[in-house]
Amino acid sequence: MKLCASRAFWLVGYPGQGHEMLFDAHARAFGAFGGVPQRGIYDNMKTAVDQVLAGKKRKINSRFEAMSGRYLFEPEFCSVASGWEKGIVEKNVRDRRTSIWHHAKDRRWASWDELNV
């Protein structure tokens, strides 16, 4: 997760991409940032969006909607096939993965907790 204004980011590794991972990642990031942003910009990931409708309309997954309601932030979703909306996000992911794999070639972690420290 990366904040727009300060560019501060929080990165955590997980073994899978389920709802529990998504919720835990948000909780950890909000704790690290010391608060919750007013809105979040997301790709149309299956853990958040059940159906992409016309334009910016989405049928939001009920579990994701409950989480955003719990933390009181407004989710905003990228348009389909609109790389300019999420290009910076994709670049940040690529850069972090490159950094992690660069370190991983010389080191192994005993657990996910150790990796995330």
Secondary structure, 3 states (H helix, E strand, C coil): CECCCCCCECCCCCCCCCHHHHHHHHHHHHHHHCCCCCEEEECCCCCCEEEECCCCCEEECHHHHHHHHHHCCEEEECCCCCHHHHHHHHHHHHHHHHHHHHHHCCCCCCCHHHHHC
